[in-house]
Amino acid sequence: MTTTLRPTEPLQRAADGTRSRRYQVCVNSRPVGGIHLSTSPSFGDAVARILDLHIEEPDRRRGRGTVAALAAEEVARGWGCTRVEASVPADAEAALRAATALGYVVRNRQMGKALAAAATIPPQLPAGSRGRALTPAEFDDWQERQKAAYAESWFSRGVPEAQAWAKAEKDYAELLPDGTATEGMILSVLEHEGARVGTLWVGLHEDRAFVYDVQTDEEHRGRGHGRTLMLLAEAQSAAAGWTGIRLNVFAGNTPAERLYESLGYETLTYHLSKDLL
């Protein structure tokens, strides 16, 4: 049996410059599923993304999806891509196993938890700790340090340095166009006993909160302030009436992973990456 990809549309060009195309997955010319391939709006034409891959139920568990993914990688190479990315829901265990077998590595994952009803008393911060707004005077220095750390997070996980910095510049420009006055964003400083110990960035994403960044200042790490920052994020989110909260954590950041799990966060999606040789 021969598994192939059959285009179902011309190559698409989006306004942001990304390319994409949908294909039927066929076995001996018989359609058994579909796949949607694109380039990355964050990293550019050098990175492909498998946006969707599905095989119809009667043809599952026969390796069709594995062969289709390999065929998609060949298309990506033809586009000049050097890396391919994919996202897998946490409950799709078979898909995660198949991706891992093909050489995909978990780069980061999205975690989340439901928030208590607005009428419920929000999480209380430890004695001596309080959150305050990040001031416009503090913003530029905070942003430059955070962008550098964000770019380093990608670079240290195999993303070329130029791509990592380009993503950092693009994401911060799009998410915080008006600095501390950006609508839907809450930028905070955590103080403990009057001293600054960390910063927090929470934003509205659809109908829930998203923790874009949580950072304990280096000289104050190991004292529980990371947990306090997360409690502050949940308190702010509950006060705003948001029903859930999500965040991203990079693979290998074991302290952060343990903290989030201890606070009741569960993995929702795995984001995987593979270099194309």
MARKOLTI-453506 format. One line per 8 residues: number of its first residue (from 0); their letters; for each residue y, x, z of C-alpha. Coordinates in steps of 0.5 Angstrom, whole numbers. Last residue first. Layout:
NUM) a) Y:X:Z; ...
This chain:
276) lldkslhy) 34:36:16; 37:30:18; 39:30:26; 37:24:30; 41:20:34; 40:14:39; 44:9:43; 39:5:48
268) tlteygls) 42:-2:50; 42:-7:56; 40:-2:62; 41:-5:68; 47:-4:73; 45:-6:81; 49:-2:85; 44:3:86
260) eylreapt) 42:3:78; 50:5:77; 50:11:82; 43:14:79; 45:14:72; 52:17:74; 48:23:78; 43:24:73
252) ngafvnlr) 48:25:67; 43:27:62; 43:21:57; 51:19:57; 53:13:61; 57:7:58; 59:1:62; 59:-6:63
244) igtwgaaa) 62:-12:67; 60:-19:67; 64:-26:68; 71:-24:68; 76:-28:72; 81:-23:73; 80:-22:80; 72:-21:79
236) sqaeallm) 74:-15:74; 79:-12:79; 74:-12:85; 68:-10:80; 72:-4:78; 74:-2:85; 67:-2:87; 66:3:81
228) ltrghgrg) 71:7:84; 68:7:91; 62:9:88; 65:15:85; 69:16:91; 62:17:95; 64:24:98; 60:29:93
220) rheedtqv) 67:30:89; 73:31:92; 75:37:89; 73:35:82; 77:29:81; 73:23:81; 73:20:74; 71:13:72
212) dyvfarde) 72:11:64; 71:6:59; 69:1:65; 68:-6:60; 70:-12:63; 67:-19:60; 69:-25:56; 70:-20:49
204) hlgvwltg) 71:-13:52; 77:-13:57; 79:-6:60; 77:-2:66; 80:5:66; 79:9:73; 82:15:76; 80:19:82
196) vragehel) 81:22:89; 89:22:90; 91:23:97; 94:18:102; 87:17:106; 83:16:100; 87:14:94; 84:11:87
188) vslimget) 89:11:81; 88:6:76; 89:4:69; 88:-3:67; 87:-5:60; 88:-12:57; 95:-11:54; 97:-4:53
180) atgdplle) 103:-3:58; 99:4:61; 99:7:54; 102:2:49; 97:4:43; 91:5:49; 85:3:45; 86:5:38
172) aydkeaka) 90:11:40; 84:13:45; 79:12:40; 81:16:34; 83:22:38; 77:22:42; 73:21:35; 77:26:31
164) waqaepvg) 75:31:37; 68:30:37; 68:30:29; 71:37:29; 66:40:35; 60:38:31; 56:32:35; 50:36:39
156) rsfwseay) 50:33:46; 55:38:48; 60:36:43; 60:28:45; 61:29:52; 66:35:50; 70:30:46; 71:25:52
148) aakqreqw) 73:31:57; 78:33:52; 81:26:51; 81:25:59; 85:31:60; 90:29:55; 90:22:57; 91:23:65
140) ddfeaptl) 97:28:63; 100:23:59; 99:17:63; 102:20:70; 109:18:68; 107:12:66; 104:10:73; 97:9:74
132) argrsgap) 96:3:78; 94:3:85; 87:3:88; 86:4:96; 81:8:100; 82:9:108; 77:4:110; 71:3:104
124) lqppitaa) 73:-2:99; 71:-9:99; 67:-12:93; 70:-19:91; 70:-25:96; 66:-31:92; 71:-36:89; 71:-32:82
116) aalakgmq) 64:-33:81; 60:-26:82; 59:-21:77; 53:-20:72; 51:-13:71; 51:-8:65; 49:-2:62; 50:1:55
108) rnrvvygl) 46:7:54; 47:14:51; 44:20:47; 37:17:47; 33:22:42; 31:20:35; 25:24:33; 21:19:29
100) ataarlaa) 16:18:35; 22:16:39; 24:11:34; 17:8:34; 17:8:42; 24:5:42; 22:-1:37; 16:-2:41
92) eadapvsa) 20:-3:48; 25:-8:45; 27:-10:52; 32:-5:52; 36:-7:46; 35:-1:41; 41:2:37; 41:7:31
84) evrtcgwg) 44:13:29; 43:18:23; 46:25:22; 47:30:16; 50:25:11; 51:26:4; 50:19:1; 43:22:-1
76) raveeaal) 41:24:6; 43:17:8; 38:14:3; 33:19:5; 34:17:12; 33:9:10; 26:11:7; 24:14:14
68) aavtgrgr) 27:8:17; 23:3:12; 16:7:14; 17:6:21; 18:-1:20; 12:-2:16; 8:1:21; 3:-4:21
60) rrdpeeih) 5:-7:28; 9:-13:24; 7:-16:17; 6:-23:20; 12:-23:24; 17:-21:19; 20:-14:19; 27:-12:22
52) ldlirava) 32:-7:21; 39:-8:23; 45:-3:23; 42:3:22; 48:8:22; 49:14:18; 54:20:20; 57:25:15
44) dgfspsts) 61:19:12; 66:19:18; 64:20:26; 67:14:29; 67:9:23; 60:11:22; 56:10:15; 52:4:14
36) lhiggvpr) 45:2:13; 42:-5:13; 35:-6:13; 30:-12:11; 23:-15:12; 17:-16:8; 19:-17:1; 13:-16:-4
28) snvcvqyr) 14:-11:-9; 8:-7:-6; 10:-7:1; 18:-9:1; 23:-8:6; 29:-11:3; 36:-7:3; 43:-8:5
20) rsrtgdaa) 49:-3:4; 54:0:7; 60:5:6; 65:6:11; 73:7:9; 76:3:14; 77:-2:9; 70:-3:8
12) rqlpetpr) 66:0:2; 60:-4:0; 54:-1:-5; 52:-7:-9; 47:-12:-6; 40:-13:-5; 38:-6:-5; 30:-6:-5
4) ltttm) 27:-1:0; 20:1:-1; 13:1:2; 7:2:-2; 0:0:0
